[in-house]
Amino acid sequence: MSAPGRESRPRTLLEARGLDAAAASGGVALLERPKADAGSAGAPAEYARPWDGLSQDVPAVHVLLNDGVHQLEVAVGELTENGSANDKSAAAKVFVEARQALYKLLADGE
């Protein structure tokens, strides 16, 4: 705990990064983002996220495909943790069929 009249280091660092300490509520200090006058989501420009804008030129269908792969990954994780041996075996077959179907799409082409 900081000495009276001295701000804690984490709080000072948060404020330096554009997060303002708000009034205490029930003994707990709340943090708010500063007003949106600079940078991404109101943060100062020097703290802008470097990856902002990287996806501007990515076709929407690529984003959908990536999201689909992520959703499959989550489902496989659940199946791995909670599925029976039969469920896992059936899932392996689904993956083989899906892979074959994707390659068939490429082979048929437009």
N, C-alpha and C positions, 0 to 999 in steps of 0.2 A: 504494500500500500504506500502511496506517495505521502510525503510530508505535507502538512497543511500549507496551502498557498502555492504548492508546486504541482504542476500537471504531470500525469503519468506519461511515460515515453510512448506507449501504444496510442494513447489519445492524441498526443502531439503529432505522431506519424500519420494517423488517420486524417487529422485536420490538414496536414501538409499535402496529403493526396486528394484533397478536395471533399472530404467528408466533414461536415460541421457537427460539433457536439450540440445536441439540443438540450432543453431543460430536463432535469431529472424527473422521472415519473415513478413514484413509489420507491424512491431510493435507487432506481436503476437509470443510468444515463442512456438516453436514446440517441441514435445517430440518424442524420438525414443527409441526403445528397444536396449539394448546393444548387442554387437556381441555375436553370439551363441557359447560360450565356456563353459557354465555351466548351468545345470538345464534345465527345460522345456522352450522351445521357447526363449532361450537365457537369461532367468531370472536366478539369482544366485540360487544355490541348496537349500539354506535355505528358498527360497520363492517358491519352487516347489509346484504345486497343489497336495494336498494329494489324490484326487480322480483319478489322472492319473494312469492308469493301472488296475483300478477296473473292467473295462469291458473287459479285455483281455480274460477271460474265459467264457464270455457270448456268447451263440450260436447266429449266425447272424439272425436266424429266430426270436429269442426273441427281437432283436433290431427292426426288421421289424414289429412285432406285437405291440410293444410299440409305434413306430412311427405312425402306423395305428390308434391306440387309440387316440394319440395326435391330429392327423388330424381330426378324428371324433369330438373330443372336440372343436376344432376350428370351424368346420362346424356348430355344435350345437349352439355355441355362436353366430355365424352370424345369424342363423335361429331364435334364440331367440330374437335378436335385430331387425331383419328386416323382418321376415316371417309373413305371415298372420296366422290367427287361423287355417285355413284349412291346411296350410303347417306344422304347429306344430303338428296337429293331425296326419297327414300322417307320420311325422317323428317319432312320438311315436310308430306307427305301425311298422315302419322299425326296430326300436330297439327291439321290441318284436320278430319279425321274425329273426333278427340277433342273439339274445340270444338263441332262440330255435334251430337255425341252428348250433350254436357252441356246445350246449349240445348234439345235435344229432351226431356231429362228435365224441364227447367223448364216447357216448353210442355205436356207431358202432365200434370205435377203430380199431387198426391194429393188 
